[in-house]
Amino acid sequence: LAQARAGRRAARRLPTAAGPVRWGGRMSIREDEEEESNFIAAPPTPAAEGYAAAASSSNAGAGVASEEQETTQQAEEADNEAGGGDAEEVGELTNLDMAAEQINDQVFEELNLDPGTAAEVQTIWNTFLRSAESREAAGEAIYAALFDSAPSLQGLFKTPRAVMAMRFMNGLNTIISALDDPRSLKVVVETLGFQHMDLEVTIPRVIIFRDAIVELLAVEMGARFTPRAQKGLSAMLNYVGGAYIFVRLKYTDRLRILASSWAIASNKKQETQHEEAAEGASGEVNEDGSGAVDKPNQDSEAEKVASAQQSQEDAAKEAKNKKMRTQVPTTYNEMFMFNAAVMGFQRSFWMNEVLQSFDTIVTNVSNSYRLQEECDVLSLRIAKYKGKINLVEYKAVMLASLRSLCRDWGSEHEVAWSWLWENVERMIKALIGKPVLQERALERLLSALDDAQQDRVRREVYSSFFALAPSGQDYFKQSTTRLHFIADRVVAMTLEIYKDPKKMVEDISALGLRHVGYDIPTEFFGPFVTACVQVVRTLTEDDLAEEAFRWSLSLISRILVRVINEGSTIVMKAINSNSGKQLKKAVGCAPRGKRALWMLNVQVGTQSISPLLWAIETGSLEAAKAIIIDLLTIRADRDRYYYGMDIMFERHADIVKR
């Protein structure tokens, strides 16, 4: 029986009379069983000599064929009794091979790996983590392997290397941990796909990412990285990459629905229409050149009395209608507060924090970095409230308010807004409870530093940073005392953002606008954060304190980079170059009515900076002279003449003294 089984297995790997055997091809379990039964019933062929030799030593007679068939049937029965399941094994291997080779971006379903494959992938991953010096070192290895194989992908990642390496590590660890639970795995991958919506994930890039990680584990693990584990890991990475592409393509319609319905709910569309109507109506005159003023009517005394009474009645009706209109909410914030009171959530004060951030959340739903930043800050603000925080309550009030404001509300709107809040809820839930613990751990760490350790931090931060980014020395030309002050402030800000997040966001935004004037490249923030994390890592063995420092410093870095990118206008770039010619060219792009504002105000959030004042304070006098001349130049717009002197003195009443 053993010889017959071996011969049959060998024959199945060879071409038969019925056609080529599809070993490792796209064949289901049922097709495999049918082929196996066809092979048993078919007479032996020259290609199946091994099998025939095992059953008989001659080629003669029907008796031999009958004996051969009986032997084959006995072998099949033995296989079934032993639970061999060759057909099932081939089917499983076939499906795994397909999943390891193909990237499916057309559907997003659950990934069902057999328990053995999932267990092998998890085992090899845990072995890889244990073999590294630390989780950070493992993340650095993945980061280096990825960008060594494809340097062009570095432009997609704007986060500091130390933070990005930990994100790689945490993301992969979360996915692999859920590999044996298809439902949880799908939720994890969908959440990550939502966070990557603004990145152009393509199949070639997924292949690069997959091959880099597989090759890294193959080198590090050697013979322990079995073919089955390799195929399982490749199938998982293909699944994740295909899901990212699918999420990005599918949710385009949802983003459009969110944008249009939010414009209605927040009255942004009406405000835009009113502004356009006001601009169109300004300066209108009659055809004869006179204004739209009616001549007084020559009414009789009775007509005047009747007209006065009618006017009083109309005024009373208008006042009544106006009072009714003021009582009915017309914006999302008003409707939300009204519904929250009606639904019994008026004491859920944490909802006010979400309400303040909700416009930013909706308008940046397609920008994963900005959305994650807003959710991180929101989690810090919510952490200041005691008591139970049930995020589902906000969803109920939100949907009720939007249904009241959007007349064309339908099932697509319900799905889109529920999808948005579920993703925001996951981001916030992932941080609920952590800020309080991280604040305590970080406060213990910083308060325990003695003078020698603090001095060591001041020195080693810059030495590590200059080693990572040598060109950064050109931007730190201050005295040693000033550099030490900057290092102290950086460390202090990581704790202050936990204590007072609202004030710190304002201060960081103002600091970012000052960095716009300093013309600091945002590429240096990543190495600086990495250097700080490396230094703090040597001071403590408390993983929670280290994570708290890394997370808060990463958040500060992201806010600074965003503010610098938003505030780096072409006018500010011309001022940094101290070029009057560049400044004239820059303001020449300004739309009508905003030319003066481009030179007097750069607004990011609630913080602003004046390009004119900055040019004067930093000594960019050529640019300042060009701004003043441009503001005081009289210009004509059809029948209107204007210049910017009044706006300049409104913005800077003490400009002459300065």
DRENGUZA-185056 format. One record per residue (C-alpha): residue number from 1; x, y, z; residue in one letter. Coordinates in steps of 0.1 Angstrom, whole numbers, plus 5000, padded with zeros to 4 digits. Layout:
N
{NUM; {X; Y; Z}; a}
...
//
This chain:
658
{1; {5000; 5000; 5000}; l}
{2; {5028; 5024; 5008}; a}
{3; {5045; 5017; 4975}; q}
{4; {5012; 5022; 4957}; a}
{5; {5006; 5054; 4974}; r}
{6; {5041; 5067; 4966}; a}
{7; {5036; 5056; 4929}; g}
{8; {5002; 5074; 4927}; r}
{9; {5016; 5106; 4942}; r}
{10; {5045; 5105; 4917}; a}
{11; {5022; 5099; 4888}; a}
{12; {5000; 5128; 4898}; r}
{13; {5030; 5151; 4894}; r}
{14; {5034; 5139; 4858}; l}
{15; {5012; 5145; 4827}; p}
{16; {4985; 5120; 4822}; t}
{17; {4963; 5110; 4793}; a}
{18; {4936; 5133; 4805}; a}
{19; {4959; 5163; 4803}; g}
{20; {4985; 5181; 4824}; p}
{21; {4983; 5178; 4861}; v}
{22; {4977; 5212; 4878}; r}
{23; {4999; 5206; 4908}; w}
{24; {5002; 5240; 4925}; g}
{25; {4979; 5256; 4899}; g}
{26; {4944; 5270; 4904}; r}
{27; {4924; 5240; 4913}; m}
{28; {4898; 5236; 4939}; s}
{29; {4894; 5207; 4963}; i}
{30; {4865; 5193; 4944}; r}
{31; {4884; 5194; 4911}; e}
{32; {4913; 5176; 4927}; d}
{33; {4891; 5149; 4940}; e}
{34; {4875; 5145; 4905}; e}
{35; {4909; 5143; 4889}; e}
{36; {4920; 5117; 4915}; e}
{37; {4890; 5095; 4908}; s}
{38; {4895; 5099; 4870}; n}
{39; {4931; 5088; 4875}; f}
{40; {4921; 5058; 4895}; i}
{41; {4896; 5046; 4869}; a}
{42; {4919; 5053; 4839}; a}
{43; {4943; 5026; 4827}; p}
{44; {4980; 5031; 4835}; p}
{45; {5000; 5051; 4810}; t}
{46; {5037; 5051; 4802}; p}
{47; {5041; 5082; 4823}; a}
{48; {5029; 5063; 4853}; a}
{49; {5055; 5036; 4852}; e}
{50; {5064; 5040; 4889}; g}
{51; {5029; 5034; 4899}; y}
{52; {5025; 5003; 4876}; a}
{53; {5057; 4988; 4888}; a}
{54; {5046; 4991; 4924}; a}
{55; {5015; 4971; 4916}; a}
{56; {5028; 4945; 4891}; s}
{57; {5061; 4934; 4875}; s}
{58; {5046; 4927; 4841}; s}
{59; {5024; 4945; 4815}; n}
{60; {5002; 4916; 4806}; a}
{61; {4965; 4908; 4810}; g}
{62; {4933; 4921; 4823}; a}
{63; {4940; 4903; 4856}; g}
{64; {4970; 4925; 4863}; v}
{65; {4949; 4955; 4855}; a}
{66; {4922; 4943; 4878}; s}
{67; {4947; 4936; 4906}; e}
{68; {4963; 4970; 4899}; e}
{69; {4928; 4987; 4903}; q}
{70; {4921; 4968; 4935}; e}
{71; {4955; 4979; 4949}; t}
{72; {4948; 5015; 4940}; t}
{73; {4914; 5014; 4957}; q}
{74; {4929; 4999; 4988}; q}
{75; {4955; 5026; 4988}; a}
{76; {4927; 5052; 4985}; e}
{77; {4908; 5036; 5014}; e}
{78; {4940; 5037; 5035}; a}
{79; {4945; 5073; 5027}; d}
{80; {4909; 5081; 5038}; n}
{81; {4912; 5061; 5070}; e}
{82; {4945; 5078; 5079}; a}
{83; {4929; 5112; 5073}; g}
{84; {4956; 5119; 5046}; g}
{85; {4933; 5143; 5028}; g}
{86; {4957; 5147; 4998}; d}
{87; {4931; 5165; 4979}; a}
{88; {4924; 5189; 5008}; e}
{89; {4961; 5195; 5013}; e}
{90; {4966; 5203; 4976}; v}
{91; {4935; 5227; 4977}; g}
{92; {4949; 5245; 5007}; e}
{93; {4984; 5248; 4992}; l}
{94; {4968; 5260; 4959}; t}
{95; {4948; 5287; 4976}; n}
{96; {4978; 5298; 4997}; l}
{97; {4999; 5300; 4966}; d}
{98; {4974; 5321; 4948}; m}
{99; {4971; 5345; 4978}; a}
{100; {5009; 5348; 4981}; a}
{101; {5012; 5358; 4944}; e}
{102; {4981; 5379; 4937}; q}
{103; {4970; 5413; 4950}; i}
{104; {4933; 5416; 4949}; n}
{105; {4921; 5453; 4949}; d}
{106; {4886; 5446; 4935}; q}
{107; {4870; 5432; 4966}; v}
{108; {4877; 5435; 5003}; f}
{109; {4867; 5404; 5022}; e}
{110; {4880; 5384; 5052}; e}
{111; {4914; 5367; 5048}; l}
{112; {4909; 5330; 5059}; n}
{113; {4943; 5314; 5063}; l}
{114; {4944; 5279; 5077}; d}
{115; {4953; 5278; 5114}; p}
{116; {4986; 5261; 5107}; g}
{117; {4998; 5288; 5084}; t}
{118; {4986; 5316; 5106}; a}
{119; {5004; 5300; 5136}; a}
{120; {5037; 5297; 5116}; e}
{121; {5036; 5334; 5106}; v}
{122; {5029; 5345; 5141}; q}
{123; {5057; 5322; 5154}; t}
{124; {5083; 5335; 5129}; i}
{125; {5073; 5371; 5137}; w}
{126; {5077; 5366; 5174}; n}
{127; {5110; 5349; 5169}; t}
{128; {5122; 5379; 5148}; f}
{129; {5111; 5403; 5176}; l}
{130; {5130; 5383; 5202}; r}
{131; {5161; 5381; 5181}; s}
{132; {5163; 5419; 5178}; a}
{133; {5178; 5441; 5205}; e}
{134; {5145; 5458; 5210}; s}
{135; {5112; 5465; 5192}; r}
{136; {5127; 5498; 5181}; e}
{137; {5156; 5480; 5165}; a}
{138; {5133; 5456; 5147}; a}
{139; {5113; 5486; 5134}; g}
{140; {5145; 5503; 5123}; e}
{141; {5155; 5472; 5104}; a}
{142; {5121; 5471; 5086}; i}
{143; {5124; 5508; 5078}; y}
{144; {5159; 5504; 5064}; a}
{145; {5151; 5473; 5044}; a}
{146; {5121; 5491; 5028}; l}
{147; {5139; 5522; 5017}; f}
{148; {5171; 5504; 5007}; d}
{149; {5150; 5484; 4982}; s}
{150; {5130; 5514; 4969}; a}
{151; {5145; 5549; 4979}; p}
{152; {5118; 5566; 4959}; s}
{153; {5092; 5556; 4985}; l}
{154; {5108; 5579; 5011}; q}
{155; {5088; 5608; 4998}; g}
{156; {5056; 5592; 5009}; l}
{157; {5065; 5592; 5046}; f}
{158; {5068; 5626; 5062}; k}
{159; {5071; 5613; 5098}; t}
{160; {5104; 5612; 5117}; p}
{161; {5123; 5579; 5112}; r}
{162; {5121; 5568; 5149}; a}
{163; {5083; 5574; 5149}; v}
{164; {5078; 5558; 5115}; m}
{165; {5098; 5527; 5125}; a}
{166; {5076; 5522; 5155}; m}
{167; {5045; 5527; 5133}; r}
{168; {5057; 5500; 5110}; f}
{169; {5064; 5477; 5140}; m}
{170; {5031; 5484; 5157}; n}
{171; {5011; 5482; 5125}; g}
{172; {5026; 5449; 5114}; l}
{173; {5024; 5435; 5150}; n}
{174; {4987; 5443; 5152}; t}
{175; {4979; 5428; 5118}; i}
{176; {4999; 5396; 5125}; i}
{177; {4984; 5392; 5160}; s}
{178; {4949; 5392; 5144}; a}
{179; {4958; 5368; 5116}; l}
{180; {4940; 5339; 5132}; d}
{181; {4908; 5360; 5136}; d}
{182; {4896; 5370; 5101}; p}
{183; {4868; 5394; 5114}; r}
{184; {4892; 5413; 5137}; s}
{185; {4918; 5413; 5110}; l}
{186; {4895; 5430; 5085}; k}
{187; {4886; 5458; 5110}; v}
{188; {4923; 5464; 5117}; v}
{189; {4932; 5465; 5080}; v}
{190; {4902; 5488; 5072}; e}
{191; {4913; 5512; 5099}; t}
{192; {4948; 5513; 5086}; l}
{193; {4935; 5517; 5050}; g}
{194; {4915; 5547; 5061}; f}
{195; {4947; 5562; 5076}; q}
{196; {4965; 5557; 5042}; h}
{197; {4938; 5572; 5020}; m}
{198; {4958; 5603; 5010}; d}
{199; {4987; 5581; 4999}; l}
{200; {4988; 5567; 4964}; e}
{201; {4991; 5530; 4972}; v}
{202; {4996; 5510; 4940}; t}
{203; {5002; 5473; 4932}; i}
{204; {5039; 5478; 4923}; p}
{205; {5045; 5496; 4955}; r}
{206; {5028; 5469; 4975}; v}
{207; {5050; 5443; 4958}; i}
{208; {5081; 5463; 4968}; i}
{209; {5069; 5466; 5004}; f}
{210; {5060; 5429; 5005}; r}
{211; {5093; 5416; 4990}; d}
{212; {5114; 5439; 5013}; a}
{213; {5098; 5425; 5045}; i}
{214; {5099; 5389; 5032}; v}
{215; {5135; 5392; 5022}; e}
{216; {5144; 5407; 5056}; l}
{217; {5129; 5379; 5075}; l}
{218; {5145; 5353; 5052}; a}
{219; {5179; 5368; 5059}; v}
{220; {5174; 5372; 5097}; e}
{221; {5156; 5339; 5103}; m}
{222; {5174; 5316; 5079}; g}
{223; {5161; 5280; 5078}; a}
{224; {5135; 5288; 5104}; r}
{225; {5116; 5309; 5079}; f}
{226; {5098; 5279; 5063}; t}
{227; {5082; 5281; 5028}; p}
{228; {5047; 5279; 5044}; r}
{229; {5055; 5308; 5067}; a}
{230; {5069; 5328; 5037}; q}
{231; {5037; 5322; 5016}; k}
{232; {5015; 5331; 5046}; g}
{233; {5033; 5363; 5052}; l}
{234; {5032; 5372; 5015}; s}
{235; {4995; 5365; 5014}; a}
{236; {4989; 5387; 5044}; m}
{237; {5009; 5416; 5029}; l}
{238; {4991; 5412; 4996}; n}
{239; {4958; 5413; 5014}; y}
{240; {4967; 5445; 5033}; v}
{241; {4980; 5462; 5002}; g}
{242; {4949; 5453; 4981}; g}
{243; {4927; 5465; 5009}; a}
{244; {4945; 5499; 5010}; y}
{245; {4939; 5503; 4973}; i}
{246; {4903; 5492; 4975}; f}
{247; {4895; 5516; 5004}; v}
{248; {4910; 5545; 4986}; r}
{249; {4890; 5538; 4954}; l}
{250; {4857; 5529; 4970}; k}
{251; {4854; 5557; 4994}; y}
{252; {4857; 5585; 4969}; t}
{253; {4819; 5588; 4966}; d}
{254; {4816; 5589; 5003}; r}
{255; {4840; 5618; 5006}; l}
{256; {4820; 5637; 4980}; r}
{257; {4787; 5631; 5000}; i}
{258; {4804; 5642; 5032}; l}
{259; {4817; 5674; 5016}; a}
{260; {4784; 5684; 5000}; s}
{261; {4762; 5676; 5030}; s}
{262; {4786; 5693; 5054}; w}
{263; {4785; 5725; 5033}; a}
{264; {4747; 5725; 5038}; i}
{265; {4747; 5716; 5075}; a}
{266; {4774; 5742; 5084}; s}
{267; {4759; 5769; 5062}; n}
{268; {4791; 5773; 5042}; k}
{269; {4772; 5771; 5009}; k}
{270; {4748; 5799; 5019}; q}
{271; {4777; 5821; 5032}; e}
{272; {4795; 5817; 4999}; t}
{273; {4764; 5825; 4979}; q}
{274; {4758; 5856; 5001}; h}
{275; {4793; 5868; 4996}; e}
{276; {4791; 5863; 4958}; e}
{277; {4758; 5882; 4957}; a}
{278; {4772; 5910; 4978}; a}
{279; {4802; 5913; 4955}; e}
{280; {4779; 5913; 4924}; g}
{281; {4756; 5939; 4939}; a}
{282; {4783; 5963; 4949}; s}
{283; {4786; 5993; 4927}; g}
{284; {4753; 5987; 4908}; e}
{285; {4736; 6018; 4895}; v}
{286; {4706; 6025; 4873}; n}
{287; {4709; 6029; 4835}; e}
{288; {4707; 6067; 4838}; d}
{289; {4735; 6067; 4863}; g}
{290; {4715; 6074; 4894}; s}
{291; {4712; 6052; 4924}; g}
{292; {4683; 6029; 4932}; a}
{293; {4663; 6055; 4952}; v}
{294; {4626; 6057; 4946}; d}
{295; {4608; 6091; 4943}; k}
{296; {4583; 6098; 4970}; p}
{297; {4547; 6090; 4961}; n}
{298; {4520; 6118; 4961}; q}
{299; {4494; 6100; 4981}; d}
{300; {4463; 6114; 4996}; s}
{301; {4458; 6117; 5034}; e}
{302; {4437; 6085; 5036}; a}
{303; {4461; 6065; 5016}; e}
{304; {4489; 6076; 5040}; k}
{305; {4469; 6065; 5071}; v}
{306; {4461; 6031; 5055}; a}
{307; {4497; 6027; 5044}; s}
{308; {4510; 6035; 5079}; a}
{309; {4486; 6009; 5094}; q}
{310; {4497; 5983; 5069}; q}
{311; {4533; 5991; 5076}; s}
{312; {4528; 5985; 5113}; q}
{313; {4511; 5952; 5107}; e}
{314; {4538; 5941; 5084}; d}
{315; {4564; 5951; 5109}; a}
{316; {4547; 5931; 5137}; a}
{317; {4545; 5900; 5114}; k}
{318; {4581; 5904; 5104}; e}
{319; {4592; 5907; 5141}; a}
{320; {4572; 5876; 5149}; k}
{321; {4587; 5856; 5120}; n}
{322; {4622; 5868; 5129}; k}
{323; {4617; 5856; 5165}; k}
{324; {4605; 5822; 5153}; m}
{325; {4635; 5820; 5129}; r}
{326; {4659; 5828; 5157}; t}
{327; {4645; 5800; 5178}; q}
{328; {4649; 5773; 5151}; v}
{329; {4685; 5761; 5148}; p}
{330; {4699; 5767; 5113}; t}
{331; {4735; 5755; 5117}; t}
{332; {4750; 5722; 5128}; y}
{333; {4764; 5735; 5161}; n}
{334; {4730; 5750; 5170}; e}
{335; {4711; 5719; 5160}; m}
{336; {4735; 5697; 5178}; f}
{337; {4732; 5716; 5211}; m}
{338; {4694; 5715; 5207}; f}
{339; {4692; 5678; 5200}; n}
{340; {4717; 5670; 5228}; a}
{341; {4694; 5688; 5253}; a}
{342; {4663; 5670; 5239}; v}
{343; {4680; 5636; 5240}; m}
{344; {4692; 5640; 5276}; g}
{345; {4729; 5645; 5269}; f}
{346; {4732; 5681; 5282}; q}
{347; {4755; 5670; 5310}; r}
{348; {4779; 5652; 5286}; s}
{349; {4803; 5682; 5285}; f}
{350; {4829; 5663; 5266}; w}
{351; {4807; 5666; 5235}; m}
{352; {4816; 5703; 5234}; n}
{353; {4852; 5693; 5228}; e}
{354; {4843; 5671; 5199}; v}
{355; {4820; 5698; 5185}; l}
{356; {4848; 5723; 5185}; q}
{357; {4869; 5699; 5164}; s}
{358; {4842; 5684; 5142}; f}
{359; {4846; 5709; 5114}; d}
{360; {4883; 5702; 5112}; t}
{361; {4876; 5664; 5113}; i}
{362; {4851; 5665; 5084}; v}
{363; {4871; 5688; 5062}; t}
{364; {4902; 5667; 5066}; n}
{365; {4887; 5633; 5063}; v}
{366; {4908; 5625; 5033}; s}
{367; {4940; 5637; 5049}; n}
{368; {4950; 5609; 5073}; s}
{369; {4979; 5629; 5089}; y}
{370; {4957; 5659; 5097}; r}
{371; {4928; 5637; 5108}; l}
{372; {4951; 5616; 5131}; q}
{373; {4966; 5648; 5145}; e}
{374; {4932; 5663; 5153}; e}
{375; {4920; 5630; 5169}; c}
{376; {4952; 5629; 5190}; d}
{377; {4947; 5664; 5203}; v}
{378; {4910; 5657; 5209}; l}
{379; {4919; 5627; 5230}; s}
{380; {4941; 5648; 5252}; l}
{381; {4913; 5673; 5257}; r}
{382; {4887; 5646; 5264}; i}
{383; {4911; 5630; 5289}; a}
{384; {4905; 5661; 5312}; k}
{385; {4869; 5651; 5317}; y}
{386; {4860; 5627; 5345}; k}
{387; {4833; 5601; 5342}; g}
{388; {4822; 5577; 5315}; k}
{389; {4827; 5588; 5279}; i}
{390; {4804; 5570; 5255}; n}
{391; {4813; 5580; 5219}; l}
{392; {4782; 5563; 5205}; v}
{393; {4761; 5591; 5221}; e}
{394; {4778; 5617; 5199}; y}
{395; {4770; 5596; 5168}; k}
{396; {4733; 5595; 5177}; a}
{397; {4731; 5633; 5182}; v}
{398; {4752; 5639; 5151}; m}
{399; {4730; 5619; 5128}; l}
{400; {4698; 5634; 5142}; a}
{401; {4712; 5669; 5136}; s}
{402; {4723; 5662; 5101}; l}
{403; {4690; 5646; 5091}; r}
{404; {4672; 5678; 5102}; s}
{405; {4695; 5701; 5082}; l}
{406; {4700; 5682; 5050}; c}
{407; {4668; 5680; 5029}; r}
{408; {4682; 5654; 5005}; d}
{409; {4692; 5630; 5032}; w}
{410; {4692; 5594; 5022}; g}
{411; {4707; 5560; 5028}; s}
{412; {4740; 5570; 5012}; e}
{413; {4743; 5599; 5036}; h}
{414; {4736; 5576; 5065}; e}
{415; {4763; 5551; 5055}; v}
{416; {4788; 5579; 5047}; a}
{417; {4785; 5597; 5080}; w}
{418; {4783; 5565; 5101}; s}
{419; {4815; 5553; 5083}; w}
{420; {4832; 5586; 5091}; l}
{421; {4824; 5586; 5128}; w}
{422; {4832; 5549; 5132}; e}
{423; {4867; 5555; 5120}; n}
{424; {4871; 5586; 5142}; v}
{425; {4857; 5566; 5171}; e}
{426; {4884; 5539; 5166}; r}
{427; {4912; 5565; 5166}; m}
{428; {4899; 5581; 5198}; i}
{429; {4891; 5548; 5215}; k}
{430; {4927; 5536; 5209}; a}
{431; {4939; 5565; 5231}; l}
{432; {4912; 5568; 5257}; i}
{433; {4928; 5562; 5292}; g}
{434; {4963; 5564; 5279}; k}
{435; {4970; 5602; 5282}; p}
{436; {4965; 5601; 5320}; v}
{437; {4989; 5572; 5325}; l}
{438; {5015; 5586; 5301}; q}
{439; {5014; 5620; 5317}; e}
{440; {5022; 5605; 5351}; r}
{441; {5050; 5583; 5337}; a}
{442; {5066; 5612; 5318}; l}
{443; {5063; 5635; 5348}; e}
{444; {5081; 5609; 5370}; r}
{445; {5108; 5606; 5345}; l}
{446; {5114; 5643; 5340}; l}
{447; {5112; 5651; 5377}; s}
{448; {5138; 5624; 5385}; a}
{449; {5165; 5639; 5362}; l}
{450; {5193; 5655; 5381}; d}
{451; {5215; 5684; 5368}; d}
{452; {5241; 5660; 5353}; a}
{453; {5214; 5641; 5333}; q}
{454; {5198; 5673; 5322}; q}
{455; {5231; 5687; 5309}; d}
{456; {5237; 5654; 5292}; r}
{457; {5204; 5657; 5274}; v}
{458; {5212; 5692; 5262}; r}
{459; {5246; 5681; 5247}; r}
{460; {5237; 5647; 5233}; e}
{461; {5205; 5659; 5216}; v}
{462; {5225; 5681; 5192}; y}
{463; {5254; 5657; 5187}; s}
{464; {5229; 5629; 5177}; s}
{465; {5209; 5653; 5155}; f}
{466; {5240; 5666; 5137}; f}
{467; {5251; 5630; 5131}; a}
{468; {5218; 5622; 5116}; l}
{469; {5215; 5655; 5096}; a}
{470; {5249; 5672; 5092}; p}
{471; {5234; 5701; 5072}; s}
{472; {5212; 5710; 5102}; g}
{473; {5242; 5727; 5118}; q}
{474; {5237; 5756; 5093}; d}
{475; {5204; 5764; 5111}; y}
{476; {5217; 5762; 5147}; f}
{477; {5241; 5791; 5148}; k}
{478; {5230; 5805; 5182}; q}
{479; {5251; 5804; 5213}; s}
{480; {5254; 5774; 5235}; t}
{481; {5232; 5789; 5261}; t}
{482; {5204; 5795; 5235}; r}
{483; {5208; 5759; 5222}; l}
{484; {5205; 5745; 5257}; h}
{485; {5174; 5767; 5263}; f}
{486; {5158; 5752; 5231}; i}
{487; {5166; 5716; 5243}; a}
{488; {5150; 5724; 5277}; d}
{489; {5119; 5738; 5261}; r}
{490; {5115; 5708; 5238}; v}
{491; {5116; 5684; 5268}; v}
{492; {5092; 5706; 5288}; a}
{493; {5067; 5709; 5260}; m}
{494; {5063; 5671; 5258}; t}
{495; {5048; 5672; 5293}; l}
{496; {5029; 5705; 5289}; e}
{497; {5009; 5692; 5260}; i}
{498; {4995; 5666; 5283}; y}
{499; {4986; 5691; 5310}; k}
{500; {4971; 5719; 5288}; d}
{501; {4966; 5706; 5252}; p}
{502; {4944; 5735; 5241}; k}
{503; {4969; 5762; 5251}; k}
{504; {4999; 5742; 5238}; m}
{505; {4984; 5738; 5204}; v}
{506; {4981; 5775; 5201}; e}
{507; {5016; 5781; 5213}; d}
{508; {5030; 5754; 5190}; i}
{509; {5011; 5770; 5160}; s}
{510; {5026; 5804; 5169}; a}
{511; {5061; 5788; 5171}; l}
{512; {5055; 5771; 5137}; g}
{513; {5047; 5805; 5121}; l}
{514; {5079; 5819; 5135}; r}
{515; {5098; 5789; 5119}; h}
{516; {5082; 5800; 5086}; v}
{517; {5101; 5832; 5090}; g}
{518; {5132; 5814; 5099}; y}
{519; {5129; 5794; 5067}; d}
{520; {5135; 5761; 5085}; i}
{521; {5132; 5730; 5062}; p}
{522; {5106; 5706; 5075}; t}
{523; {5129; 5677; 5066}; e}
{524; {5150; 5684; 5098}; f}
{525; {5121; 5677; 5122}; f}
{526; {5123; 5640; 5117}; g}
{527; {5159; 5636; 5126}; p}
{528; {5155; 5660; 5155}; f}
{529; {5127; 5639; 5170}; v}
{530; {5147; 5607; 5164}; t}
{531; {5177; 5622; 5182}; a}
{532; {5156; 5633; 5212}; c}
{533; {5141; 5598; 5215}; v}
{534; {5175; 5581; 5213}; q}
{535; {5188; 5603; 5241}; v}
{536; {5158; 5598; 5264}; v}
{537; {5159; 5560; 5257}; r}
{538; {5193; 5559; 5275}; t}
{539; {5179; 5576; 5306}; l}
{540; {5151; 5552; 5316}; t}
{541; {5140; 5516; 5314}; e}
{542; {5104; 5526; 5318}; d}
{543; {5087; 5517; 5285}; d}
{544; {5056; 5537; 5293}; l}
{545; {5076; 5569; 5300}; a}
{546; {5096; 5564; 5268}; e}
{547; {5064; 5559; 5248}; e}
{548; {5048; 5590; 5264}; a}
{549; {5078; 5611; 5254}; f}
{550; {5079; 5597; 5219}; r}
{551; {5042; 5601; 5213}; w}
{552; {5040; 5637; 5226}; s}
{553; {5071; 5648; 5208}; l}
{554; {5058; 5633; 5176}; s}
{555; {5025; 5651; 5179}; l}
{556; {5044; 5684; 5185}; i}
{557; {5065; 5677; 5154}; s}
{558; {5034; 5670; 5133}; r}
{559; {5017; 5703; 5143}; i}
{560; {5049; 5723; 5136}; l}
{561; {5054; 5707; 5102}; v}
{562; {5017; 5713; 5092}; r}
{563; {5018; 5749; 5103}; v}
{564; {5051; 5755; 5085}; i}
{565; {5037; 5740; 5053}; n}
{566; {5004; 5760; 5055}; e}
{567; {5022; 5792; 5064}; g}
{568; {5050; 5790; 5038}; s}
{569; {5033; 5813; 5012}; t}
{570; {5052; 5827; 4982}; i}
{571; {5052; 5861; 4999}; v}
{572; {5070; 5847; 5030}; m}
{573; {5095; 5829; 5007}; k}
{574; {5102; 5862; 4990}; a}
{575; {5108; 5878; 5023}; i}
{576; {5132; 5851; 5034}; n}
{577; {5151; 5857; 5002}; s}
{578; {5149; 5895; 5008}; n}
{579; {5141; 5900; 4972}; s}
{580; {5118; 5929; 4961}; g}
{581; {5116; 5914; 4926}; k}
{582; {5103; 5881; 4939}; q}
{583; {5079; 5898; 4962}; l}
{584; {5063; 5918; 4933}; k}
{585; {5060; 5886; 4913}; k}
{586; {5044; 5869; 4943}; a}
{587; {5017; 5895; 4950}; v}
{588; {5010; 5897; 4913}; g}
{589; {4993; 5863; 4917}; c}
{590; {4969; 5876; 4944}; a}
{591; {4932; 5878; 4935}; p}
{592; {4914; 5911; 4935}; r}
{593; {4906; 5924; 4970}; g}
{594; {4932; 5901; 4987}; k}
{595; {4964; 5917; 4975}; r}
{596; {4969; 5937; 5007}; a}
{597; {4960; 5908; 5030}; l}
{598; {4987; 5886; 5013}; w}
{599; {5013; 5911; 5025}; m}
{600; {4998; 5918; 5059}; l}
{601; {4984; 5885; 5073}; n}
{602; {4993; 5848; 5071}; v}
{603; {4966; 5829; 5091}; q}
{604; {4970; 5793; 5103}; v}
{605; {4942; 5783; 5126}; g}
{606; {4938; 5810; 5152}; t}
{607; {4974; 5822; 5149}; q}
{608; {4986; 5848; 5124}; s}
{609; {5018; 5865; 5114}; i}
{610; {5024; 5897; 5094}; s}
{611; {5048; 5894; 5065}; p}
{612; {5054; 5931; 5066}; l}
{613; {5063; 5932; 5103}; l}
{614; {5084; 5901; 5100}; w}
{615; {5104; 5916; 5071}; a}
{616; {5111; 5947; 5092}; i}
{617; {5121; 5927; 5124}; e}
{618; {5144; 5903; 5105}; t}
{619; {5161; 5930; 5085}; g}
{620; {5147; 5920; 5051}; s}
{621; {5145; 5957; 5042}; l}
{622; {5143; 5952; 5004}; e}
{623; {5112; 5931; 5008}; a}
{624; {5097; 5954; 5034}; a}
{625; {5103; 5984; 5011}; k}
{626; {5086; 5966; 4982}; a}
{627; {5056; 5957; 5004}; i}
{628; {5051; 5993; 5016}; i}
{629; {5054; 6007; 4981}; i}
{630; {5029; 5982; 4968}; d}
{631; {5004; 5990; 4996}; l}
{632; {5006; 6027; 4990}; l}
{633; {5003; 6024; 4952}; t}
{634; {4969; 6037; 4940}; i}
{635; {4952; 6012; 4917}; r}
{636; {4920; 6012; 4897}; a}
{637; {4894; 5985; 4894}; d}
{638; {4868; 5995; 4868}; r}
{639; {4853; 6027; 4884}; d}
{640; {4869; 6022; 4918}; r}
{641; {4902; 6035; 4930}; y}
{642; {4918; 6020; 4960}; y}
{643; {4951; 6015; 4979}; y}
{644; {4962; 5997; 5011}; g}
{645; {4971; 6025; 5035}; m}
{646; {4940; 6022; 5056}; d}
{647; {4943; 5984; 5059}; i}
{648; {4980; 5987; 5067}; m}
{649; {4973; 6011; 5096}; f}
{650; {4944; 5990; 5109}; e}
{651; {4967; 5960; 5110}; r}
{652; {4997; 5979; 5124}; h}
{653; {4988; 6011; 5141}; a}
{654; {5024; 6015; 5153}; d}
{655; {5041; 6008; 5120}; i}
{656; {5058; 6042; 5119}; v}
{657; {5074; 6037; 5153}; k}
{658; {5085; 6002; 5143}; r}
//
